[in-house]
Each structure stands twice: as C-alpha cells, then as structure tokens.
Amino acid sequence: MTTVPTPGLAEEYIEEREQYLRDMKAGMSGEEIEELIAETDEFNEWNALHDSNNDFVIDPSQIADAEVYDDYELSEEEGITFYTAPA
C-alpha cells in the first residue's frame, strides 16, 4: 500500500473542525457554554491528579505461558498460505 500526501489536506481538516466547533458554539446558550467550561475545568483537575492503578500490577512471573494452538489447517493456493481454524 502506498500513500501520497495531498498538499493542504491537514489544513483543510483543521479548518473543518474549527468551523464545526464555531457552529456548535454559536448554537449554544451562554448557560450551556459556562456549563461546558465548568465541566472541562473539573475534568482537567481530575486528570491532573497523579492517581495510579499500579497497585494491582501482575508480576509477569505469575502469568502462565500460553498454550500452543494447533487446531488449524494449513493450505496454500497460488503462493498464498491460508490458516483455517474452526469457529
């Protein structure tokens, strides 16, 4: 697969997003805007906390090795290898 950059495409996406947000804001009441700002501030405060979930990290030595899966059929057609397994 090959991708070819399109000049100005990123800028076009950015402008579309900004226009979408401008339109959304224009359709909101002052109260809705203030509520959104307050919710965003609350989220940012929560997000800034350095809470961690590292207190339940599993020691890798406690994890069992994976079983080898061999319930599949191997076939080849026109140079393509197929692995087929029952559902």
N, C-alpha and C positions, 0 to 999 in steps of 0.2 A: 504494500500500500504506500502510496506517495501522496503527500500533501503539498499544496502550492499556496503560499501565503497570498492573500488578497490585500493589496495596499489600502489602508484606511478602514478595514473591516472592524478592527478593535475599537477604533474611534467611533464608528457607526453604532456598535453595540453599546458603548458608553453613553452616547447621546440618546439612544432609545431608552436606556434605563433611566437616565436623568429626566427625560420628558415624561416617562411613566410616573416617576416619583413626584414631579411637579404637578401632573394631573391629579394624582391621588391626594396630594396635599391641598390642592385647590378645591377638591370635593369634600374636605373635612371641615368641621366646625372648629372654632377656637378651643372649645372644651375638649374635643377629640384630639387635637394637636397637643394640648397640655397633658392630657392623659397618656398619650404615647410617649411624650418626653419623660414623664414621671416613671412609666414602666421601663423605659430604656435606662434611666438612671438607676433604678432598683436592680435591673439585670446587671449593669456594669459593676455595681457594688458587690453583688453576689459573685460575679465572675472574677473579681479581683481577690477574693478570699483564697488563701492558699490551702484550702482543704484538699485532702488527698485520699484516694482509695487504696493506697499502698499497704494498708494494714491487713489485707487479705490476699496478698500476692502468694501464689502457689510456688513452692520450691520446685524447680524443674526436675529434681531427683525423685519427686513424689509422683510424677506423671508416668504412667505405664507406656511402654513402647507400643506403637501402633501395630495392629496385626496385619500381616501381609494379605492383601486381597488378590485372590487368583480366580475368582468366579467370573471369568470373561472369556470371550472367544476372540481370537486374533485372526484377521484375514487381510489380504492385500489385493487391490484391484487397480490396475493401471498405475502402479507405482505409489499408490496411496495406502497407508496402513490404517486399518479400522480396528478399534477395540469395542466390542459389543458386550454389554452386561445386562442381565435380567433386571427389570424394574422392581 
